[in-house]
């Protein structure tokens, strides 16, 4: 199976799809400047140490929470202000989600990568609006989408003249409150664009705690190593100094103090995967 010849330029020094894995990592949501800086500064140091290009991630709005009573945001303007400040102080590019077409231009003025949530990956107007900003566009594969059908989401972004687009894997819905990752989907999607593996949401149990989602973080290292061994281009990991106190997705988050060890493991698995990437059985 032929891998893509495409790459996704985030900045002049951070390019997804080349010979260095890209790490998209941070808290699930923008909680405060202090939390974002604590996480971003530590993860950046570990990323540099273990050979990852780093993009800081935090959502300015969690518009798809299970319950309307769940935390969503500290406010769009305040969240974008925090992201902008973190990016400048750490000297790193930024990624955040957009959920509505009208958000694309305003958010693109602050961040370097616009992320399209899985449930919205077929929304043509949203994809076109993101593509038209000229910023890199990161599309999560919907839990209901076949990997080969994600080609059309990529094509929608490219129809705007923007070729800086990638796909992200985060598991298939299987029954209730469960997601399963089919590793075959990674090389299939990699024919169309660079591919990122979402470690955090692949161990999520949507709605598994009644009004909120649960998770099985104990399986995160296993899935991460398996995905890395396929030779993909990047990884998405959410982390927090105290996952139990995080305002969103706590059960899935990697404890911040374990991230250095996690990245060391991940880089070793990725390096081995790239070594044998061309091995085929016909």
Secondary structure, 3 states (H helix, E strand, C coil): CCCCCCCEECCCCCEECCCCCEEEEECCECCCHHHHHHHHHHHHHHHHHHCCEEEEECECCCCCCCCCCCCCCCCHHHHHHHHHHHHHHHCCEEEEEECCCCHHHHHHCCCCEEEECHHHCCCHHHHHHHHHCCCEEEEECCCCCCHHHHHHHHHHHHCCCCCCEEEEECCEECCCCCEECCCHHHHHHCCCCEEEEEHHHHCEECCCCCCCCEECHHHHHHHHHHHHCCCCCEEEEEEECCHHHCCCCHHHCEEHHHHHHHHHHHHHHHHHHHHCCCCCCC
